[in-house]
């Protein structure tokens, strides 16, 4: 079996909305693509890098900033690219 080069996942800028917060950050898209990752039933989480967290009713106010956040897929209401 030939060695395949490892590919670094692309980081895609995204806004993720939950019922209470908006998260702006970068989501890693693996070889299956971002939609494949979101539809993967074997994982329940999405890792988001360089996250800015804002309340849904005050989108201009930054409540927090995190280098990395892990979000449960079931808590996502919408994802904008």
PyMOL commands that set and color helices and strands:
alter all, ss='L'
color gray80, all
select helices_A, chain A and resi 33-39+73-75
alter helices_A, ss='H'
color red, helices_A
select strands_A, chain A and resi 10-17+21-29+45-55+64-72+78-80
alter strands_A, ss='S'
color yellow, strands_A
deselect
rebuild
show_as cartoon
